[in-house]
Amino acid sequence: SIIRRQRQELKLLIAELKDRDRELNDMVAVHERHIQAWEDDRQKILALAERCSLLNNELNERNAVIKSLTKKLRVLETQHNDSKITLENTQQKFKELTQKVTDSSAQCQALEEKNQSLHCSVLELSAKTGQLQAREQELLTMLQMKDKALIETTDQISEVTSKFKTLENALRAAKLEEFSRNREQQDLKLTLNDVMVQINKMKDILSEKMKESSSHQQEISHLKQENGCLRSELLLAVEEAQRKDQLYQFTKSKQLRIEKELSSLRQVCVKQQRDLHFLHVNLDSSEDSRQ
């Protein structure tokens, strides 16, 4: 009966050992699945870390590009300000030249009016000279007709001749003054032509500066748009990095939980190994006692 009871106990122990073996096999399979999942998570974490480093490098490159674009934008703004100052100076010079041209035009008009008045004076003197010549002819005819009044006629002729000489001298002086006025008018016309050439040059420079300023403004607007796009991309990259950091934290907390479960499973395995060893010892002792 003792042997039968011990055999029954041994059968129960063997059945329990088989159950424990099955449980251990299941736990080992679960443990292997956990280890495989942990390895997969580890590989994912390594891939995420590598991608995070790549994103950090890309972020640094984008920051460098943004800094260079900001410097270029500042340089273009300074160039735009310089162009604006140059444009204002050019406009001021253009106004001064326009004022000079208007003054020269007024002076030319005054000289033309004076020249016209001198021409009228010359015409009047010519008319007077013609009248004096007609008077002289009349006097000559009167001298031919009147021999008695020779002395008086001679005096009148000499007087008329002196007046004619004075009028001739006045005519010469008027012609010289007209020549000098014409020369001065030609000089003023040349000066006016030079001023008009300078004005045209300043207009060309002004148009070039305006074109350059418009091109600078277009480039500044394009750089501002590019800077806004880069900033939006940078914000998206930062948000993606934050999400990846949160995912990494979640994965890390999951890994800690898995490690805790593994440590608890190890403790259970150690306890079961101790129980199994104790059962083996009891089995050996029972076999020895049976023998």
TITOR-890070 format. One record per atom (N, C-alpha, C): chain; x, y, z. Coordinates in steps of 0.05 Angstrom, whole numbers, plus 5000, padded with zeros to 4 digits. Each point is the difference from the previous one (the first is absolute). Layout:
N
  c     x     y     z
  A     X     Y     Z
...
This chain:
291
  c     x     y     z
  A  5017  4976  5000
  A  4983  5024  5000
  A  5017  5025  5000
  A  5023  4999  5014
  A  5018  5023  5001
  A  5012  5005  4972
  A  5008  4978  4987
  A  5012  5002  4973
  A  4978  5010  4981
  A  4975  4990  5003
  A  4979  5009  4983
  A  4994  5030  5004
  A  5000  5008  5026
  A  4996  5028  5006
  A  5022  5017  4989
  A  5025  4990  5003
  A  5023  5015  4989
  A  4999  5002  4970
  A  4991  4977  4987
  A  4998  5000  4971
  A  4978  5021  4992
  A  4978  5000  5015
  A  4979  5020  4994
  A  5011  5028  5003
  A  5016  5004  5022
  A  5011  5027  5004
  A  5020  5007  4978
  A  5016  4979  4992
  A  5019  5005  4978
  A  4985  5007  4974
  A  4978  4985  4995
  A  4984  5007  4976
  A  4990  5028  5001
  A  4990  5007  5024
  A  4990  5028  5003
  A  5022  5020  4997
  A  5024  4994  5012
  A  5023  5018  4997
  A  5009  5002  4971
  A  5000  4976  4986
  A  5008  5001  4972
  A  4980  5016  4983
  A  4974  4996  5006
  A  4980  5016  4986
  A  5003  5030  5006
  A  5005  5005  5026
  A  5005  5029  5007
  A  5025  5010  4986
  A  5021  4983  4999
  A  5025  5008  4987
  A  4995  5005  4970
  A  4983  4982  4988
  A  4994  5005  4972
  A  4985  5026  4996
  A  4980  5005  5019
  A  4986  5025  4998
  A  5019  5024  5004
  A  5018  4997  5020
  A  5019  5022  5004
  A  5018  5003  4975
  A  5008  4977  4988
  A  5017  5001  4976
  A  4986  5014  4977
  A  4973  4993  4997
  A  4984  5013  4980
  A  4999  5030  5005
  A  4995  5007  5026
  A  4998  5028  5007
  A  5027  5014  4995
  A  5022  4986  5007
  A  5027  5011  4995
  A  5005  5004  4970
  A  4991  4979  4985
  A  5003  5003  4970
  A  4984  5024  4990
  A  4975  5002  5010
  A  4984  5023  4992
  A  5013  5026  5008
  A  5010  5000  5025
  A  5013  5025  5010
  A  5025  5006  4983
  A  5015  4978  4993
  A  5024  5005  4984
  A  4992  5010  4972
  A  4978  4989  4989
  A  4991  5010  4974
  A  4991  5030  5002
  A  4985  5005  5022
  A  4992  5028  5004
  A  5024  5018  5004
  A  5020  4989  5016
  A  5024  5015  5004
  A  5015  5005  4974
  A  5001  4979  4983
  A  5014  5004  4974
  A  4985  5020  4983
  A  4973  4999  5001
  A  4985  5020  4985
  A  5005  5028  5010
  A  5001  5002  5028
  A  5007  5026  5011
  A  5027  5009  4992
  A  5019  4981  5001
  A  5028  5007  4991
  A  5000  5009  4971
  A  4985  4985  4983
  A  4999  5007  4972
  A  4988  5028  4996
  A  4977  5004  5015
  A  4988  5027  4999
  A  5018  5022  5010
  A  5015  4993  5022
  A  5019  5019  5011
  A  5022  5006  4980
  A  5009  4979  4985
  A  5021  5004  4980
  A  4989  5017  4976
  A  4975  4994  4993
  A  4988  5017  4978
  A  4997  5029  5009
  A  4991  5004  5026
  A  4999  5027  5010
  A  5027  5013  5001
  A  5020  4984  5007
  A  5028  5011  5001
  A  5009  5008  4972
  A  4994  4983  4980
  A  5008  5007  4973
  A  4985  5026  4991
  A  4974  5001  5007
  A  4984  5024  4993
  A  5012  5025  5014
  A  5008  4996  5026
  A  5011  5023  5015
  A  5026  5009  4987
  A  5017  4980  4992
  A  5026  5007  4987
  A  4994  5015  4973
  A  4980  4989  4985
  A  4994  5013  4975
  A  4989  5029  5005
  A  4983  5002  5021
  A  4990  5027  5006
  A  5022  5018  5010
  A  5019  4989  5015
  A  5023  5017  5009
  A  5017  5009  4976
  A  5004  4982  4981
  A  5016  5007  4977
  A  4985  5021  4983
  A  4974  4996  4997
  A  4984  5020  4986
  A  4999  5026  5014
  A  4999  4999  5027
  A  5001  5025  5016
  A  5026  5015  4996
  A  5023  4985  4999
  A  5025  5013  4995
  A  5001  5012  4972
  A  4989  4985  4980
  A  4998  5012  4973
  A  4984  5025  4999
  A  4977  4999  5015
  A  4983  5024  5001
  A  5014  5023  5014
  A  5015  4993  5021
  A  5016  5022  5014
  A  5020  5012  4981
  A  5014  4982  4984
  A  5019  5011  4981
  A  4986  5017  4979
  A  4977  4990  4990
  A  4985  5016  4981
  A  4990  5026  5012
  A  4992  4999  5026
  A  4992  5024  5014
  A  5023  5020  5002
  A  5024  4990  5006
  A  5023  5018  5002
  A  5006  5012  4972
  A  4998  4983  4979
  A  5005  5011  4973
  A  4979  5021  4993
  A  4975  4995  5007
  A  4979  5020  4995
  A  5005  5025  5016
  A  5009  4997  5025
  A  5006  5024  5016
  A  5023  5016  4987
  A  5020  4986  4989
  A  5022  5014  4987
  A  4991  5014  4975
  A  4982  4986  4984
  A  4988  5013  4976
  A  4984  5024  5008
  A  4984  4998  5022
  A  4984  5023  5009
  A  5018  5023  5008
  A  5022  4994  5014
  A  5018  5021  5008
  A  5013  5014  4976
  A  5009  4983  4980
  A  5012  5012  4976
  A  4979  5017  4985
  A  4975  4990  4998
  A  4979  5015  4987
  A  4994  5026  5015
  A  5001  4998  5027
  A  4994  5025  5016
  A  5022  5020  4995
  A  5026  4991  4999
  A  5022  5018  4994
  A  4996  5013  4972
  A  4993  4983  4981
  A  4997  5010  4973
  A  4977  5020  4999
  A  4978  4994  5015
  A  4978  5018  5001
  A  5008  5027  5012
  A  5016  4999  5021
  A  5010  5026  5012
  A  5017  5015  4980
  A  5017  4985  4985
  A  5017  5014  4980
  A  4983  5013  4979
  A  4980  4985  4991
  A  4982  5011  4979
  A  4984  5024  5010
  A  4992  4999  5026
  A  4986  5023  5012
  A  5018  5024  5001
  A  5026  4996  5008
  A  5019  5023  5000
  A  5004  5010  4971
  A  5002  4982  4981
  A  5003  5008  4972
  A  4975  5015  4990
  A  4977  4991  5009
  A  4975  5014  4993
  A  4999  5028  5012
  A  5009  5002  5025
  A  5001  5027  5013
  A  5020  5018  4985
  A  5023  4989  4993
  A  5020  5016  4985
  A  4988  5008  4973
  A  4987  4982  4987
  A  4988  5007  4974
  A  4978  5021  5003
  A  4985  4999  5023
  A  4980  5020  5004
  A  5012  5027  5005
  A  5023  5000  5016
  A  5014  5026  5005
  A  5011  5011  4974
  A  5012  4982  4983
  A  5011  5009  4974
  A  4978  5010  4983
  A  4976  4987  5001
  A  4978  5009  4984
  A  4990  5028  5009
  A  5000  5004  5026
  A  4992  5027  5010
  A  5020  5021  4992
  A  5026  4993  5002
  A  5020  5020  4991
  A  4998  5006  4970
  A  4994  4979  4984
  A  4997  5003  4971
  A  4976  5018  4994
  A  4978  4995  5015
  A  4977  5017  4996
  A  5005  5029  5007
  A  5015  5004  5022
  A  5007  5027  5008
  A  5017  5014  4978
  A  5020  4984  4990
  A  5017  5012  4978
  A  4983  5006  4975
  A  4981  4981  4995
  A  4982  5004  4977
  A  4983  5026  5003
  A  4991  5004  5025
  A  4984  5025  5005
  A  5018  5025  4996
  A  5025  4998  5011
  A  5018  5023  4997
  A  5006  5005  4970
  A  5005  4979  4985
  A  5006  5004  4971
  A  4975  5011  4986
  A  4976  4990  5008
  A  4975  5011  4988
  A  4997  5029  5006
  A  5007  5008  5025
  A  4999  5029  5007
  A  5020  5016  4983
  A  5024  4988  4997
  A  5020  5014  4983
  A  4990  5003  4972
  A  4988  4979  4989
  A  4989  5001  4973
  A  4979  5021  4997
  A  4982  5002  5020
  A  4979  5020  4999
  A  5012  5028  5002
  A  5021  5004  5017
  A  5013  5026  5002
  A  5014  5007  4973
  A  5013  4979  4988
  A  5014  5005  4975
  A  4979  5007  4978
  A  4977  4986  5000
  A  4980  5006  4981
  A  4989  5028  5003
  A  4996  5009  5026
  A  4990  5027  5005
  A  5021  5021  4990
  A  5026  4994  5006
  A  5021  5018  4992
  A  5001  5001  4969
  A  4998  4977  4987
  A  5000  5000  4970
  A  4976  5016  4989
  A  4977  4996  5013
  A  4977  5016  4991
  A  5004  5029  5003
  A  5013  5009  5023
  A  5005  5028  5004
  A  5020  5011  4980
  A  5020  4983  4994
  A  5020  5009  4980
  A  4988  5002  4972
  A  4981  4981  4994
  A  4987  5001  4974
  A  4982  5025  4998
  A  4987  5007  5022
  A  4984  5024  5000
  A  5017  5025  4996
  A  5024  5000  5014
  A  5018  5023  4997
  A  5011  5001  4971
  A  5006  4977  4989
  A  5010  4999  4973
  A  4979  5010  4980
  A  4975  4993  5006
  A  4978  5010  4983
  A  4998  5030  5001
  A  5003  5011  5025
  A  4999  5029  5003
  A  5023  5013  4985
  A  5024  4988  5002
  A  5023  5011  4986
  A  4996  4999  4970
  A  4988  4978  4990
  A  4994  4998  4972
  A  4981  5022  4990
  A  4980  5005  5018
  A  4982  5022  4993
  A  5014  5027  4999
  A  5019  5003  5020
  A  5016  5025  4999
  A  5016  5003  4975
  A  5013  4977  4992
  A  5016  5001  4975
  A  4982  5006  4976
  A  4976  4989  5000
  A  4982  5007  4978
  A  4992  5029  4999
  A  4995  5011  5024
  A  4994  5029  5002
  A  5024  5017  4990
  A  5024  4992  5009
  A  5024  5014  4991
  A  5004  4998  4970
  A  4994  4977  4988
  A  5002  4997  4971
  A  4980  5018  4986
  A  4975  5002  5012
  A  4980  5017  4988
  A  5009  5029  5001
  A  5011  5008  5024
  A  5010  5027  5003
  A  5023  5005  4980
  A  5017  4981  4996
  A  5022  5003  4981
  A  4989  5004  4972
  A  4979  4984  4992
  A  4988  5004  4974
  A  4988  5028  4997
  A  4987  5009  5022
  A  4988  5027  4999
  A  5022  5021  4997
  A  5022  4996  5015
  A  5022  5019  4998
  A  5013  5001  4972
  A  5002  4975  4989
  A  5011  4999  4972
  A  4981  5014  4981
  A  4974  4997  5004
  A  4981  5014  4982
  A  5002  5030  5005
  A  5004  5007  5025
  A  5003  5029  5006
  A  5026  5011  4987
  A  5021  4984  5001
  A  5025  5008  4987
  A  4997  5004  4970
  A  4984  4981  4988
  A  4995  5003  4971
  A  4985  5026  4994
  A  4980  5005  5018
  A  4985  5025  4996
  A  5018  5025  5003
  A  5018  4998  5020
  A  5018  5023  5003
  A  5019  5003  4976
  A  5009  4978  4989
  A  5017  5002  4977
  A  4986  5012  4976
  A  4975  4992  4997
  A  4984  5013  4979
  A  4995  5029  5005
  A  4996  5006  5026
  A  4996  5028  5007
  A  5026  5016  4996
  A  5024  4987  5005
  A  5025  5013  4994
  A  5004  5005  4970
  A  4991  4980  4985
  A  5002  5004  4971
  A  4982  5023  4991
  A  4976  5000  5012
  A  4981  5020  4992
  A  5007  5028  5011
  A  5010  5000  5025
  A  5004  5025  5014
  A  5030  5004  5004
  A  5013  5016  4983
  A  5028  5006  5004
  A  5005  5021  5021
  A  4980  5016  5004
  A  5004  5022  5019
  A  5002  4990  5029
  A  4984  4979  5006
  A  5000  4989  5028
  A  5020  4978  5003
  A  5024  5002  4987
  A  5021  4980  5001
  A  5012  4997  5028
  A  5005  5023  5013
  A  5013  4999  5026
  A  4981  4986  5021
  A  4974  5009  4999
  A  4981  4989  5019
  A  4996  4970  4994
  A  4998  4994  4974
  A  4996  4971  4993
  A  5024  4983  5008
  A  5025  5013  4996
  A  5025  4985  5008
  A  5000  4995  5030
  A  4992  5021  5015
  A  4998  4996  5029
  A  4980  4978  5008
  A  4977  5002  4986
  A  4980  4979  5006
  A  5010  4972  4993
  A  5015  4999  4977
  A  5011  4974  4991
  A  5020  4989  5020
  A  5017  5018  5009
  A  5020  4991  5020
  A  4987  4991  5026
  A  4979  5015  5008
  A  4986  4993  5024
  A  4986  4972  4997
  A  4987  4997  4977
  A  4987  4975  4994
  A  5020  4977  4999
  A  5024  5006  4988
  A  5021  4980  4998
  A  5009  4991  5028
  A  5004  5020  5017
  A  5008  4993  5028
  A  4978  4984  5014
  A  4975  5008  4995
  A  4979  4984  5012
  A  4999  4972  4989
  A  5005  4999  4973
  A  5000  4973  4988
  A  5023  4983  5011
  A  5023  5012  5005
  A  5023  4985  5011
  A  4993  4990  5028
  A  4987  5019  5016
  A  4993  4991  5027
  A  4979  4977  4999
  A  4982  5003  4981
  A  4980  4978  4997
  A  5014  4974  4990
  A  5020  5004  4982
  A  5014  4976  4991
  A  5016  4986  5022
  A  5012  5018  5017
  A  5014  4988  5024
  A  4981  4986  5019
  A  4977  5012  5003
  A  4979  4988  5017
  A  4991  4973  4988
  A  4997  5000  4973
  A  4992  4975  4987
  A  5021  4978  5003
  A  5026  5008  4998
  A  5022  4981  5004
  A  5000  4989  5028
  A  4996  5018  5020
  A  4999  4991  5028
  A  4976  4981  5004
  A  4978  5007  4987
  A  4976  4982  5003
  A  5005  4973  4988
  A  5014  5000  4976
  A  5007  4975  4987
  A  5019  4983  5017
  A  5020  5014  5012
  A  5019  4985  5018
  A  4985  4989  5024
  A  4982  5016  5011
  A  4985  4990  5024
  A  4982  4977  4992
  A  4989  5002  4975
  A  4983  4978  4990
  A  5017  4975  4996
  A  5025  5003  4990
  A  5017  4977  4996
  A  5008  4987  5026
  A  5006  5017  5020
  A  5007  4989  5027
  A  4976  4986  5012
  A  4975  5012  4996
  A  4976  4987  5010
  A  4995  4973  4987
  A  5005  5000  4973
  A  4997  4974  4986
  A  5020  4979  5010
  A  5025  5010  5005
  A  5020  4981  5010
  A  4993  4990  5028
  A  4990  5019  5016
  A  4992  4992  5027
  A  4976  4981  4999
  A  4982  5005  4981
  A  4977  4982  4997
  A  5009  4972  4991
  A  5020  4999  4982
  A  5010  4974  4991
  A  5014  4985  5023
  A  5015  5016  5017
  A  5012  4987  5023
  A  4979  4989  5019
  A  4979  5016  5004
  A  4978  4991  5017
  A  4986  4975  4989
  A  4998  4999  4973
  A  4988  4977  4987
  A  5017  4975  5004
  A  5027  5004  4997
  A  5018  4978  5005
  A  4998  4990  5029
  A  4999  5020  5019
  A  4998  4993  5028
  A  4973  4985  5005
  A  4979  5010  4986
  A  4974  4987  5003
  A  5001  4971  4989
  A  5014  4996  4977
  A  5003  4973  4990
  A  5015  4982  5019
  A  5022  5011  5012
  A  5015  4984  5020
  A  4983  4992  5023
  A  4984  5020  5009
  A  4982  4995  5023
  A  4979  4979  4992
  A  4990  5001  4976
  A  4980  4980  4991
  A  5013  4972  4998
  A  5025  4999  4991
  A  5015  4974  4999
  A  5003  4989  5028
  A  5008  5017  5019
  A  5003  4991  5028
  A  4973  4991  5011
  A  4979  5015  4993
  A  4973  4992  5009
  A  4993  4972  4989
  A  5006  4996  4974
  A  4994  4973  4989
  A  5016  4978  5013
  A  5026  5007  5005
  A  5016  4980  5014
  A  4989  4994  5028
  A  4992  5021  5014
  A  4989  4996  5027
  A  4974  4985  4999
  A  4984  5004  4978
  A  4975  4985  4997
  A  5007  4970  4995
  A  5020  4995  4983
  A  5008  4972  4996
  A  5010  4987  5026
  A  5017  5015  5015
  A  5009  4989  5026
  A  4977  4996  5019
  A  4981  5019  5000
  A  4976  4997  5017
  A  4984  4975  4992
  A  4996  4996  4974
  A  4985  4976  4991
  A  5014  4974  5008
  A  5027  5000  4997
  A  5016  4977  5008
  A  4997  4994  5030
  A  5002  5023  5015
  A  4997  4996  5030
  A  4972  4990  5007
  A  4980  5010  4986
  A  4973  4990  5005
  A  4997  4971  4993
  A  5012  4992  4977
  A  4999  4971  4993
  A  5015  4983  5020
  A  5024  5010  5009
  A  5015  4985  5020
  A  4985  4998  5026
  A  4987  5023  5008
  A  4984  4999  5025
  A  4977  4981  4998
  A  4986  4999  4976
  A  4978  4981  4997
  A  5010  4971  5001
  A  5023  4995  4987
  A  5011  4973  5001
  A  5008  4992  5028
  A  5011  5020  5015
  A  5007  4994  5028
  A  4975  4995  5017
  A  4979  5015  4995
  A  4975  4995  5014
  A  4988  4973  4994
  A  5002  4992  4974
  A  4990  4973  4993
  A  5017  4978  5013
  A  5026  5004  5000
  A  5018  4980  5013
  A  4995  4999  5030
  A  4995  5023  5013
  A  4994  5001  5029
  A  4974  4985  5005
  A  4979  5005  4983
  A  4974  4986  5005
  A  5003  4970  4996
  A  5017  4992  4979
  A  5004  4972  4995
  A  5015  4987  5024
  A  5020  5014  5011
  A  5015  4990  5023
  A  4982  4998  5025
  A  4982  5020  5003
  A  4982  4999  5023
  A  4981  4976  4997
  A  4990  4994  4976
  A  4983  4977  4996
  A  5016  4974  5005
  A  5025  4999  4990
  A  5016  4976  5005
  A  5006  4997  5030
  A  5005  5023  5014
  A  5005  4999  5029
  A  4975  4990  5015
  A  4976  5009  4991
  A  4975  4990  5013
  A  4996  4970  4996
  A  5006  4991  4975
  A  4998  4971  4994
  A  5019  4984  5017
  A  5025  5009  5002
  A  5020  4986  5017
  A  4992  5000  5029
  A  4988  5022  5009
  A  4991  5001  5028
  A  4978  4980  5005
  A  4981  4999  4981
  A  4978  4981  5003
  A  5011  4971  5000
  A  5019  4994  4981
  A  5012  4974  5000
  A  5015  4994  5026
  A  5013  5020  5010
  A  5015  4996  5026
  A  4980  4994  5022
  A  4977  5015  5001
  A  4980  4994  5021
  A  4989  4972  4997
  A  4995  4991  4975
  A  4990  4973  4996
  A  5021  4979  5008
  A  5026  5006  4994
  A  5021  4981  5009
  A  5002  4999  5030
  A  4997  5023  5013
  A  5001  5001  5030
  A  4977  4985  5011
  A  4976  5003  4989
  A  4976  4985  5010
  A  5004  4970  4996
  A  5011  4992  4976
  A  5005  4972  4995
  A  5021  4989  5020
  A  5021  5016  5006
  A  5020  4991  5019
  A  4988  4997  5028
  A  4981  5019  5007
  A  4987  4998  5026
  A  4983  4975  5001
  A  4985  4994  4978
  A  4984  4976  5000
  A  5018  4975  5002
  A  5022  5001  4987
  A  5019  4977  5001
  A  5011  4997  5028
  A  5006  5023  5013
  A  5010  4999  5027
  A  4979  4988  5019
  A  4974  5008  4996
  A  4978  4988  5016
  A  4998  4970  4995
  A  5002  4992  4974
  A  4999  4972  4994
  A  5024  4985  5013
  A  5023  5013  5000
  A  5023  4988  5013
  A  4996  4997  5030
  A  4987  5020  5013
  A  4994  4998  5028
  A  4980  4978  5006
  A  4979  4998  4982
  A  4981  4978  5003
  A  5014  4973  4997
  A  5017  4998  4980
  A  5015  4975  4996
  A  5018  4993  5024
  A  5012  5021  5011
  A  5018  4996  5023
  A  4984  4991  5024
  A  4976  5012  5005
  A  4983  4992  5022
  A  4990  4971  4996
  A  4993  4994  4975
  A  4992  4972  4993
  A  5023  4980  5005
  A  5025  5009  4993
  A  5023  4982  5005
  A  5004  4996  5030
  A  4996  5022  5015
  A  5003  4997  5029
  A  4979  4980  5011
  A  4975  5002  4990
  A  4980  4982  5009
  A  5007  4971  4993
  A  5010  4997  4975
  A  5008  4973  4991
  A  5022  4989  5017
  A  5020  5018  5007
  A  5022  4991  5017
  A  4990  4992  5027
  A  4980  5015  5011
  A  4988  4993  5026
  A  4986  4973  4998
  A  4985  4996  4978
  A  4987  4974  4996
  A  5020  4977  4998
  A  5022  5006  4985
  A  5021  4980  4997
  A  5013  4993  5026
  A  5005  5021  5017
  A  5012  4995  5026
  A  4981  4983  5017
  A  4973  5007  4999
  A  4981  4984  5015
  A  4998  4971  4990
  A  5002  4997  4972
  A  5000  4973  4989
  A  5025  4985  5008
  A  5023  5014  5001
  A  5024  4987  5009
  A  4997  4990  5029
  A  4989  5017  5016
  A  4996  4992  5028
  A  4981  4976  5002
  A  4979  5000  4983
  A  4981  4977  5000
  A  5015  4975  4990
  A  5017  5003  4979
  A  5015  4978  4990
  A  5019  4989  5021
  A  5013  5018  5015
  A  5018  4991  5021
  A  4985  4985  5021
  A  4977  5011  5008
  A  4984  4985  5020
  A  4991  4973  4990
  A  4991  4999  4974
  A  4992  4974  4989
  A  5023  4981  4998
  A  5024  5011  4993
  A  5024  4982  4999
  A  5006  4989  5028
  A  4997  5017  5021
  A  5004  4991  5027
  A  4980  4978  5007
  A  4974  5005  4993
  A  4979  4980  5006
  A  5006  4975  4985
  A  5009  5002  4975
  A  5006  4976  4984
  A  5024  4985  5012
  A  5020  5015  5009
  A  5023  4987  5013
  A  4991  4986  5026
  A  4982  5014  5014
  A  4990  4988  5025
  A  4984  4974  4994
  A  4984  5001  4978
  A  4985  4976  4992
  A  5018  4978  4991
  A  5022  5007  4985
  A  5019  4979  4992
  A  5013  4988  5025
  A  5007  5017  5019
  A  5012  4989  5025
  A  4981  4982  5014
  A  4975  5008  5002
  A  4979  4983  5012
  A  4996  4974  4985
  A  5000  5003  4973
  A  4998  4976  4983
  A  5023  4981  5004
  A  5025  5011  5001
  A  5023  4983  5005
  A  4998  4986  5027
  A  4992  5016  5021
  A  4998  4989  5027
  A  4979  4978  5001
  A  4977  5005  4985
  A  4979  4980  5000
  A  5009  4975  4985
  A  5014  5004  4978
  A  5011  4976  4986
  A  5020  4985  5017
  A  5016  5015  5015
  A  5020  4986  5017
  A  4985  4985  5022
  A  4980  5013  5011
  A  4985  4986  5021
  A  4985  4976  4989
  A  4989  5002  4975
  A  4987  4978  4988
  A  5019  4977  4995
  A  5024  5007  4990
  A  5019  4979  4996
  A  5008  4987  5027
